[in-house]
Amino acid sequence: MAASIAAAALPGAFRRLVSVCSRSILAPSGPGAEVVRKVNELIATGQYGRLFAVVHFASHQWKVTSEDLILIENELDIQCGERIRLEKVLLVGADNFTLLGKPLLGKDLVRVEATVIEKTESWPRINMKFRKRKNFRKKKNRGHSTEWSVFSSPRMEEGTLLSGDSDSKDGTEGSSDPGKIWLQSCDPVMASGRRFSTGVLEIQEHRPVD
């Protein structure tokens, strides 16, 4: 609707350009469906190489892959050995494809988990005030001001993917049999019950993440 209103207010050349862009965005045709089908085949056969993900965690973005370590400076109410799920996944990449969220990938499409392996306090911080020729010295020990946490993900998990054609326009579930894949738990695990669709994910070439 907005595209048609904008096209009516533009000259002929720009009007045709807007109409073509609106058709390509709102109604993706053959090439997009072919890309989705190829990605499904790579995941179903396990020919995607080593996966990596970009997650938003502790107010920062982290690029993680299997058996990576993440060091954060936050006080979290979790204990060593506990396993958490990193739900804000912005990107999943492999050798031949990249899945970009808008802005996040769905929780039922990917799963990135981490295990707390160490929690320790930071070094003591000391404030020292000095004024020359005034006989003024003041020392204050602030103690351990922050807490450091280290995360890792060494465990293996199983994931399933419903692979099939991507002719559905609403991104609903398909009827294909799930194909099992094994991934490191820090790698994105494709969750069952959802297949790739151009209406859910944006699939394109690698590009820098802001």
C-alpha positions in Angstrom: 0.0 0.0 0.0 2.8 2.4 1.0 4.7 1.5 -2.2 1.8 2.2 -4.4 1.2 5.6 -2.8 4.8 6.5 -3.1 4.9 5.4 -6.8 1.9 7.6 -7.6 3.9 10.7 -6.5 7.0 9.9 -8.5 7.8 10.4 -12.2 7.5 7.5 -14.6 11.0 6.1 -14.4 11.1 6.1 -10.6 7.6 4.8 -10.5 8.6 1.7 -12.4 11.6 1.2 -10.2 9.5 1.4 -7.0 7.0 -1.1 -8.4 9.8 -3.6 -9.3 11.4 -3.3 -5.9 8.1 -3.8 -4.1 7.4 -6.9 -6.1 10.9 -8.4 -5.4 10.6 -7.7 -1.6 7.0 -8.6 -0.9 6.8 -11.6 -3.2 10.2 -13.3 -3.6 10.3 -15.6 -6.6 12.4 -18.5 -7.8 15.9 -17.5 -6.8 15.1 -17.0 -3.2 13.3 -20.4 -3.0 16.3 -22.1 -4.6 18.7 -20.6 -2.1 16.5 -21.9 0.8 16.3 -25.3 -0.8 20.1 -25.5 -1.1 20.6 -24.4 2.5 18.2 -27.0 3.7 20.1 -29.7 1.8 23.4 -28.6 3.2 22.1 -28.8 6.8 20.3 -32.1 6.3 23.4 -33.7 4.9 25.8 -32.1 7.4 27.9 -30.4 4.6 28.0 -27.0 6.2 31.4 -27.1 7.9 32.0 -25.5 11.3 29.2 -23.1 12.3 29.5 -19.9 14.1 27.0 -17.5 15.6 26.9 -13.8 16.7 25.0 -13.4 19.9 24.1 -10.4 22.1 25.0 -11.2 25.7 25.9 -8.9 28.7 25.4 -5.7 26.6 27.9 -6.9 24.0 27.9 -8.8 20.7 30.1 -12.0 20.7 31.1 -14.2 17.8 31.1 -17.7 19.2 31.8 -21.2 17.8 32.4 -24.6 19.4 34.4 -24.7 22.6 34.9 -20.9 22.7 35.5 -19.0 26.0 33.5 -15.8 26.9 34.8 -13.6 29.7 32.3 -11.0 31.0 32.4 -8.4 33.7 28.9 -8.7 35.2 27.3 -10.0 38.3 25.0 -12.8 37.3 22.9 -14.9 39.7 24.2 -18.2 38.4 26.6 -20.8 39.7 29.5 -22.7 38.2 28.4 -25.7 36.2 25.0 -24.2 35.3 24.0 -24.1 31.7 22.3 -21.1 30.1 20.8 -20.4 26.7 21.9 -17.3 24.8 18.6 -16.4 23.2 19.5 -13.2 21.3 21.1 -14.7 18.2 21.7 -12.2 15.5 23.5 -14.3 12.9 24.4 -17.9 12.1 27.2 -18.6 9.6 28.7 -21.6 7.8 31.1 -22.2 4.9 28.5 -21.6 2.2 25.6 -19.6 3.7 24.7 -17.0 6.4 21.4 -16.6 8.2 20.7 -13.1 9.3 18.0 -12.2 11.8 15.6 -9.2 11.5 17.1 -8.3 14.0 17.1 -11.7 15.8 16.7 -15.3 14.6 13.7 -17.1 16.0 14.2 -19.1 19.2 12.7 -22.2 17.5 15.2 -22.0 14.6 18.6 -21.8 16.4 19.8 -22.7 19.9 23.1 -21.5 21.4 24.0 -22.6 24.9 26.9 -21.9 27.3 28.1 -23.4 30.5 29.5 -21.4 33.4 33.0 -22.8 34.1 34.5 -20.2 36.4 33.4 -17.2 38.6 35.9 -15.0 40.3 36.2 -11.5 41.7 38.2 -8.7 40.1 41.5 -7.4 41.5 41.1 -4.9 44.4 40.8 -1.3 43.3 42.6 1.4 45.4 41.9 5.2 45.2 44.9 7.3 46.1 44.6 11.1 46.5 47.8 13.2 46.8 48.4 17.0 46.9 52.0 18.1 46.7 53.4 20.4 49.4 50.1 20.1 51.3 50.8 17.1 53.4 47.7 15.5 52.1 47.5 11.8 51.3 44.4 9.7 51.3 44.1 6.1 50.5 40.9 4.2 50.0 40.5 0.5 49.3 37.4 -0.2 47.3 37.8 -3.9 47.4 36.5 -6.3 44.7 34.2 -4.1 42.7 33.2 -6.4 39.9 32.8 -10.1 39.2 34.2 -12.0 36.3 32.4 -15.0 34.7 33.8 -17.4 32.1 31.5 -19.4 29.8 32.2 -22.4 27.7 30.2 -25.1 25.9 31.9 -28.4 25.5 28.9 -30.7 25.5 27.3 -32.3 22.4 23.6 -32.1 21.7 21.3 -33.4 19.0 19.1 -31.2 16.8 16.6 -31.9 14.1 15.5 -30.0 11.1 12.3 -30.3 9.0 13.9 -30.0 5.5 11.7 -29.6 2.5 10.7 -27.2 -0.3 10.1 -23.5 0.5 7.0 -22.9 -1.6 4.9 -22.0 1.5 4.4 -18.2 1.8 3.5 -18.1 5.5 6.5 -20.1 6.8 4.4 -22.9 8.3 5.6 -26.3 9.2 6.2 -28.9 6.5 5.4 -32.5 6.2 8.9 -33.8 5.5 10.6 -36.3 7.9 13.2 -34.6 10.2 16.8 -35.3 9.4 19.1 -35.5 12.4 22.3 -33.5 12.7 24.9 -33.4 15.5 26.5 -30.2 16.5 28.5 -28.8 19.3 26.3 -27.2 21.9 27.9 -23.8 21.4 27.2 -24.2 17.7 23.7 -23.2 16.7 21.4 -26.3 16.9 18.6 -26.2 14.4 15.4 -26.8 16.4 12.6 -29.1 15.2 9.2 -27.9 14.1 10.3 -25.1 11.7 11.8 -24.9 8.3 13.6 -22.1 6.5 11.5 -19.5 4.7 12.4 -16.2 3.1 9.6 -14.7 5.3 11.4 -15.7 8.5 15.1 -15.4 7.7 17.2 -13.2 5.5 19.7 -15.4 3.6 22.5 -13.6 1.8 26.2 -13.3 1.5 28.5 -12.6 4.5 28.7 -9.0 5.6 30.1 -7.1 8.6 28.0 -7.1 11.7 27.7 -3.7 13.5 
